[in-house]
Amino acid sequence: MFVVLSLLGFGGGSAIIPQMHADVVDRYHWISSATFTQFFALGKLAPGPTTSMAALVGYAVAGALGAVVATAAIFLPAAVVVYAVGHGWDRLRGNPWRDRFARAMAPVVLGLMWAGVVTLARGAVDAPVTAAVAVVAAIVLLRTDWNQAVLVLAAGIVGAFALR
């Protein structure tokens, strides 16, 4: 499943979050939606791509070996494809089709990212306090240049005290 997601991650790891949720929560029932959201938050806090949360899912399902397999499955296929396509992409520099393709993909990537936001909100906003934290975090994110990891950490601290 992570190999397929790796190859579908067009536009970045955030683009596959909704499908990852659908697979690991709804289809296979490996983890709950709340746990998925927590893993996503940890993936945002950790250095590197958010899709490193696949290691957490793998660990939850099959321990340390599951974490290793999930990590390899989410990163290696895309890395191989990007490496191979990158060489051809450079050779098309100046080609009008390359520029058109790149411009056409922008709305697709934005749509996939928005789908990820909606999916995560379903698992995270489950009480008035979490709704308020989400609204405040969105406002801060849109109006300041705060680092996303700092915002996630601050929201986690507020939630820890407000929801005890």
Backbone bond lengths (Angstrom), bond angles and torsions (degrees), N, CA, C in turn:
res aa  C-N    CA-C-N  psi(-1)  N-CA   C-N-CA  omega(-1)  CA-C   N-CA-C  phi
1 M - - - 1.429 - - 1.527 110.55 -
2 F 1.343 118.03 -41.91 1.456 120.52 179.62 1.532 111.87 -69.43
3 V 1.313 118.49 -29.58 1.469 120.89 175.77 1.528 109.32 -63.05
4 V 1.315 116.69 -46.17 1.468 120.57 179.39 1.528 109.75 -62.69
5 L 1.328 117.25 -44.82 1.462 120.33 178.61 1.528 111.03 -61.25
6 S 1.311 116.85 -38.17 1.453 121.00 178.55 1.524 110.68 -58.85
7 L 1.308 115.66 -42.67 1.461 120.28 -178.22 1.529 112.31 -76.86
8 L 1.344 117.42 -19.42 1.464 121.10 178.65 1.521 112.29 -92.30
9 G 1.321 117.71 -4.45 1.455 121.94 -174.79 1.505 113.98 -73.33
10 F 1.302 117.49 44.31 1.455 122.47 -179.26 1.520 109.09 -68.74
11 G 1.314 117.17 121.81 1.452 120.85 -179.59 1.515 112.72 98.35
12 G 1.302 116.81 2.70 1.457 119.65 178.36 1.510 112.08 114.39
13 G 1.310 114.76 167.85 1.454 121.08 -176.43 1.513 114.13 -63.17
14 S 1.329 117.48 -30.69 1.465 119.88 -179.66 1.523 111.44 -62.00
15 A 1.305 116.99 -24.86 1.460 120.46 -178.71 1.522 112.82 -68.33
16 I 1.322 118.28 -23.33 1.463 119.91 -177.69 1.524 113.43 -99.24
17 I 1.328 117.45 -1.25 1.470 120.27 -177.79 1.533 111.77 -57.84
18 P 1.337 119.93 -46.76 1.468 118.02 179.60 1.534 113.35 -59.93
19 Q 1.322 117.06 -41.56 1.457 119.24 179.99 1.520 111.23 -70.80
20 M 1.338 117.34 -36.51 1.459 120.13 176.60 1.523 109.31 -61.43
21 H 1.328 116.89 -43.34 1.466 121.14 177.86 1.523 110.24 -60.51
22 A 1.324 116.19 -47.84 1.467 120.24 -179.66 1.527 111.27 -58.33
23 D 1.325 116.59 -39.32 1.466 119.87 -178.66 1.527 112.51 -74.86
24 V 1.324 117.50 -53.84 1.468 119.41 -171.41 1.523 113.01 -78.17
25 V 1.340 117.39 -25.58 1.471 120.37 -179.50 1.528 111.18 -97.99
26 D 1.329 117.10 -55.37 1.462 120.88 -172.24 1.530 114.05 -84.13
27 R 1.316 116.70 -41.64 1.467 119.64 -175.18 1.528 113.29 -82.18
28 Y 1.342 116.42 -51.47 1.465 119.99 -175.11 1.529 113.61 -99.18
29 H 1.334 117.64 -15.25 1.471 122.67 179.10 1.531 112.05 57.05
30 W 1.330 115.48 39.11 1.463 119.77 179.48 1.522 111.12 -74.08
31 I 1.336 116.09 -39.02 1.459 121.36 -179.94 1.525 108.29 -141.36
32 S 1.338 116.21 166.75 1.466 120.41 178.12 1.532 110.08 -84.10
33 S 1.313 115.49 167.06 1.456 120.33 178.03 1.528 110.71 -64.16
34 A 1.326 116.58 -38.27 1.468 120.07 178.25 1.529 110.71 -64.58
35 T 1.321 117.22 -41.78 1.468 120.69 178.00 1.523 110.06 -64.84
36 F 1.318 117.22 -40.07 1.464 121.02 177.49 1.524 110.07 -58.28
37 T 1.322 116.58 -44.99 1.459 120.62 179.73 1.524 110.86 -64.17
38 Q 1.324 117.13 -38.54 1.462 120.21 176.93 1.525 111.09 -64.97
39 F 1.329 116.61 -42.64 1.466 120.37 177.49 1.529 110.39 -62.31
40 F 1.336 116.58 -39.49 1.459 120.53 177.82 1.530 110.08 -61.55
41 A 1.330 116.61 -44.83 1.466 120.57 179.42 1.524 110.50 -61.30
42 L 1.321 117.37 -42.43 1.463 120.53 177.03 1.524 110.78 -63.55
43 G 1.328 116.45 -38.78 1.462 120.39 177.09 1.519 112.21 -63.09
44 K 1.342 117.07 -33.83 1.463 120.66 177.17 1.530 111.13 -71.97
45 L 1.331 116.66 -34.41 1.459 120.16 -178.75 1.519 112.71 -75.61
46 A 1.316 116.31 -33.28 1.464 120.68 -177.39 1.530 110.05 -73.60
47 P 1.326 116.70 148.79 1.468 118.33 175.47 1.529 110.11 -65.15
48 G 1.306 115.64 146.77 1.452 120.29 178.75 1.520 111.32 101.52
49 P 1.305 116.12 -172.92 1.462 120.29 -176.32 1.533 112.12 -70.82
50 T 1.317 115.26 151.52 1.462 121.75 179.47 1.521 111.25 -62.82
51 T 1.318 117.21 -28.59 1.465 119.60 -178.52 1.524 112.31 -66.56
52 S 1.336 116.82 -4.34 1.465 118.07 173.37 1.523 110.79 -63.47
53 M 1.337 116.32 -12.27 1.461 120.24 175.71 1.523 111.56 -62.45
54 A 1.322 117.24 -17.26 1.466 120.50 175.86 1.522 110.49 -58.48
55 A 1.323 116.62 -33.64 1.467 120.47 177.53 1.524 110.32 -62.33
56 L 1.331 117.41 -38.64 1.461 120.99 178.44 1.521 111.48 -66.59
57 V 1.320 115.68 -40.13 1.466 119.67 176.91 1.522 109.46 -64.19
58 G 1.328 116.53 -46.53 1.461 120.66 178.20 1.513 111.98 -58.66
59 Y 1.322 116.54 -41.15 1.462 120.38 178.86 1.522 111.12 -65.55
60 A 1.324 116.60 -40.84 1.473 120.44 179.31 1.524 111.29 -63.38
61 V 1.329 116.41 -31.93 1.468 120.58 -177.06 1.526 112.14 -86.28
62 A 1.350 117.51 -43.18 1.467 119.45 -171.19 1.528 113.81 -140.88
63 G 1.315 117.99 24.78 1.460 120.10 176.26 1.520 112.85 71.31
64 A 1.336 115.61 -153.70 1.472 121.58 -175.06 1.527 111.91 -62.07
65 L 1.320 117.53 -40.83 1.469 119.87 178.41 1.524 110.39 -63.87
66 G 1.311 117.56 -39.94 1.458 121.33 177.23 1.516 111.63 -61.46
67 A 1.335 116.42 -38.65 1.468 120.79 178.17 1.526 110.95 -64.03
68 V 1.315 116.60 -42.57 1.474 120.92 -179.78 1.530 110.50 -65.88
69 V 1.323 116.35 -46.40 1.468 120.54 -178.90 1.530 110.83 -64.13
70 A 1.327 117.44 -44.89 1.464 120.84 -179.75 1.527 111.04 -63.48
71 T 1.323 116.67 -40.43 1.470 120.51 179.46 1.526 110.62 -63.98
72 A 1.311 116.93 -46.96 1.471 120.32 178.36 1.526 110.59 -62.44
73 A 1.325 116.88 -41.47 1.467 120.95 -177.04 1.525 112.16 -67.94
74 I 1.326 118.28 -32.16 1.467 120.06 -177.67 1.531 112.07 -82.99
75 F 1.338 117.78 -24.58 1.463 119.54 -175.12 1.531 114.80 -106.48
76 L 1.310 119.11 -40.99 1.468 120.61 -172.77 1.528 114.71 -64.42
77 P 1.343 120.58 -47.63 1.474 118.25 -178.64 1.533 112.91 -58.79
78 A 1.314 117.22 -45.67 1.471 119.79 -179.82 1.522 110.80 -65.15
79 A 1.321 117.05 -38.32 1.462 120.33 -179.97 1.528 110.68 -61.88
80 V 1.312 116.67 -42.44 1.471 120.71 179.35 1.528 110.43 -64.34
81 V 1.342 116.84 -44.58 1.467 120.56 -179.81 1.530 110.77 -64.64
82 V 1.325 117.05 -44.83 1.468 120.50 -179.61 1.520 110.48 -62.22
83 Y 1.309 116.66 -41.35 1.461 119.96 178.62 1.534 110.59 -61.05
84 A 1.326 116.38 -45.82 1.470 120.35 -178.10 1.526 111.65 -68.59
85 V 1.314 117.42 -45.50 1.462 121.03 -177.63 1.527 111.11 -70.80
86 G 1.317 116.99 -31.27 1.456 120.75 -179.20 1.511 113.36 -56.83
87 H 1.298 116.22 -38.24 1.467 119.39 179.14 1.527 111.09 -65.58
88 G 1.322 117.43 -43.26 1.461 120.67 178.26 1.521 112.26 -68.58
89 W 1.312 116.72 -36.42 1.463 121.74 -179.45 1.530 110.72 -61.83
90 D 1.321 116.57 -41.26 1.465 120.24 178.74 1.527 111.69 -63.35
91 R 1.310 116.54 -35.70 1.462 119.72 -179.29 1.528 112.20 -70.40
92 L 1.349 117.07 -19.74 1.464 120.63 -179.85 1.533 112.71 -90.96
93 R 1.318 117.45 7.22 1.469 120.67 -179.24 1.527 109.11 -55.19
94 G 1.344 115.43 131.51 1.462 120.83 -178.89 1.517 113.41 89.77
95 N 1.307 118.44 -11.97 1.463 122.15 178.96 1.531 108.82 -75.50
96 P 1.340 118.50 129.37 1.464 120.19 -178.23 1.537 113.07 -62.94
97 W 1.307 118.09 -28.88 1.465 120.36 178.69 1.522 111.35 -66.94
98 R 1.312 116.76 -35.65 1.462 120.49 178.06 1.530 110.28 -63.15
99 D 1.310 116.88 -45.95 1.462 120.93 -179.79 1.525 111.45 -65.35
100 R 1.334 116.95 -41.34 1.472 120.51 177.85 1.522 111.24 -63.24
101 F 1.306 116.10 -42.88 1.463 120.10 179.40 1.525 110.49 -61.52
102 A 1.315 117.08 -44.91 1.467 121.04 -179.58 1.527 111.09 -62.09
103 R 1.341 117.27 -42.96 1.471 120.11 178.52 1.530 111.12 -67.16
104 A 1.300 117.54 -37.11 1.467 121.24 -178.50 1.531 111.53 -68.65
105 M 1.308 117.46 -27.92 1.466 120.03 -177.25 1.525 112.63 -78.89
106 A 1.329 118.58 -19.03 1.471 120.87 -177.57 1.531 112.50 -56.94
107 P 1.343 120.24 -49.63 1.470 118.59 179.31 1.530 112.69 -66.32
108 V 1.314 117.12 -30.87 1.466 120.10 177.76 1.524 109.71 -63.98
109 V 1.308 116.42 -46.94 1.463 121.11 -179.93 1.528 110.54 -63.19
110 L 1.324 118.10 -42.59 1.465 120.73 178.29 1.524 111.30 -62.67
111 G 1.316 117.28 -40.36 1.464 120.74 177.72 1.515 112.16 -64.02
112 L 1.313 116.78 -41.37 1.461 120.23 178.41 1.530 111.01 -66.02
113 M 1.317 116.71 -38.04 1.459 119.53 178.30 1.530 110.57 -66.90
114 W 1.336 117.85 -40.39 1.458 120.93 178.10 1.531 110.47 -63.28
115 A 1.309 117.25 -39.49 1.466 120.37 176.64 1.521 110.78 -59.70
116 G 1.327 116.80 -36.28 1.466 120.81 176.58 1.518 112.07 -65.06
117 V 1.331 116.84 -40.77 1.465 120.71 178.49 1.525 110.23 -61.78
118 V 1.317 116.91 -46.13 1.468 121.22 -179.19 1.525 110.56 -63.13
119 T 1.316 117.56 -43.01 1.465 121.54 -179.93 1.521 111.35 -61.64
120 L 1.321 116.62 -46.13 1.463 120.02 -179.83 1.522 112.09 -67.66
121 A 1.318 116.96 -35.49 1.467 119.94 179.73 1.523 110.92 -62.52
122 R 1.314 117.22 -35.96 1.472 120.34 179.35 1.529 111.52 -61.40
123 G 1.317 117.16 -36.07 1.457 120.16 -179.08 1.517 113.34 -86.63
124 A 1.321 117.64 -19.66 1.460 120.43 -174.02 1.524 113.93 -100.22
125 V 1.313 116.92 -34.27 1.463 120.35 -175.99 1.528 108.31 -95.29
126 D 1.342 115.01 97.06 1.461 119.38 -176.08 1.524 112.98 -130.27
127 A 1.333 116.92 8.24 1.460 121.63 179.08 1.528 107.81 -157.69
128 P 1.327 117.34 162.46 1.474 119.05 179.12 1.528 113.02 -57.27
129 V 1.334 116.79 -36.19 1.465 119.75 -179.78 1.529 110.24 -65.64
130 T 1.321 117.76 -44.51 1.467 119.47 -179.62 1.520 111.17 -68.56
131 A 1.335 117.30 -32.85 1.465 120.42 176.07 1.534 109.65 -64.62
132 A 1.333 117.01 -43.87 1.464 120.79 179.52 1.525 111.01 -63.82
133 V 1.333 116.79 -43.04 1.472 120.42 178.48 1.531 109.69 -62.08
134 A 1.330 117.47 -41.32 1.463 121.28 -179.97 1.526 111.13 -63.75
135 V 1.336 117.24 -42.93 1.469 120.61 -179.68 1.530 110.34 -65.50
136 V 1.334 116.66 -46.01 1.468 119.90 179.36 1.532 110.13 -62.63
137 A 1.323 117.07 -43.21 1.471 120.19 179.42 1.524 111.04 -61.72
138 A 1.332 117.24 -41.01 1.468 120.36 179.08 1.524 110.64 -63.55
139 I 1.328 116.70 -42.79 1.470 120.15 179.27 1.528 110.45 -63.52
140 V 1.323 116.75 -46.17 1.468 120.31 179.38 1.527 110.06 -61.50
141 L 1.330 117.12 -42.65 1.461 121.19 -179.59 1.528 111.72 -62.56
142 L 1.329 116.53 -39.48 1.462 120.31 -177.43 1.529 113.42 -79.20
143 R 1.325 117.53 -24.36 1.461 119.78 -173.62 1.524 114.51 -108.58
144 T 1.314 117.84 -5.74 1.465 120.78 -179.78 1.517 109.49 -129.74
145 D 1.316 115.54 177.55 1.456 119.74 176.14 1.524 111.06 -109.80
146 W 1.330 116.50 29.00 1.459 121.06 178.36 1.523 110.12 -59.34
147 N 1.303 115.07 143.62 1.453 121.32 174.01 1.532 108.56 -67.16
148 Q 1.323 117.41 137.09 1.467 121.62 -178.29 1.522 111.77 -59.23
149 A 1.300 117.53 -37.62 1.465 120.42 -179.23 1.524 110.74 -63.96
150 V 1.335 117.08 -39.71 1.466 120.86 178.26 1.528 109.41 -65.25
151 L 1.317 116.50 -40.34 1.462 120.90 178.98 1.523 111.28 -64.50
152 V 1.332 117.44 -43.37 1.467 120.98 177.39 1.526 110.39 -62.49
153 L 1.315 116.87 -43.37 1.465 121.04 178.67 1.528 111.10 -62.72
154 A 1.333 117.37 -44.67 1.469 121.10 178.82 1.530 110.89 -62.35
155 A 1.325 116.78 -43.33 1.468 120.74 178.83 1.533 110.34 -63.63
156 G 1.324 116.85 -38.10 1.462 121.03 177.71 1.519 112.09 -64.02
157 I 1.323 116.13 -40.45 1.474 120.19 178.92 1.525 110.38 -66.41
158 V 1.336 116.41 -45.34 1.469 120.22 177.45 1.531 109.66 -59.41
159 G 1.333 116.89 -45.98 1.458 120.81 -179.87 1.528 112.55 -63.37
160 A 1.314 116.58 -37.85 1.472 120.11 -179.61 1.515 110.94 -63.04
161 F 1.328 116.64 -40.07 1.473 119.17 179.92 1.525 111.83 -79.18
162 A 1.321 117.23 -38.19 1.459 120.56 -176.41 1.526 113.44 -74.88
163 L 1.317 117.43 -26.74 1.470 120.81 -174.17 1.521 114.03 -106.32
164 R 1.333 118.88 13.91 1.457 118.06 -179.02 1.485 112.53 -73.22
